[in-house]
Amino acid sequence: MASILVRTIIIYILLSFSLRIMGKRQLGEMDVVELVSTLLISELASIPIDDPDIPLLNAIIPILLILSAEVILSTVKNKSEKLKESLEGKPLYIIYKGRLLQDALRENRISVNELLSEMRSQGIGDISEVNYAILEQNGSLSLLKKAENDMAHTLVIDGHIMVDDLKSLGYNERWLEKEVAARKTRLEKIFLMTVTDEGDVNIILKEEKRG
């Protein structure tokens, strides 16, 4: 009995430490890689508690390996938008400027009833009220009503141009370069650049690294 208690405390501390490093997110906010890592760690943690004959190291070592891989992968993803998109996907429009994109519904296996149900849960009673519906990377659906402020579309993240988004909005890289030059900065210095439906551009520059 004492052995199980000690094992449980050790695994509890290790899990708390692991989840703290992975970041404070709710289950529904996790991307696929984070969810898989969390499920694997939870499964591994239960093994030595269920069977006292199994050495604790049989769980601790794999948990630390998964945790290390998760931290390394997260760091690499944040430095490469292409890798991030290939692993997590990217936000997709289901409704764009008030137009329901039926192909997007089919490709993402979302039924009309699911869309309407999500609208009702967010206090929207009529699809004609929706200006944008966006399927986020974590699987949640974001809805913006026509009466709300304009949507800000992402053009640049951490110095990398979102080429597909740029084209879908009717802009090109030459236009983007002019906007950047007009603000007397360079692409590699931009942390985030967005544009609204009205054409208002907002640029946030990268902060200088301390030390």
Summary of the structure (lengths in Angstrom):
residues: 211
radius of gyration: 22.4
end to end distance: 50.8
largest distance: 70.8
contacts: 524
relative contact order: 0.08
helix: 53%
strand: 18%
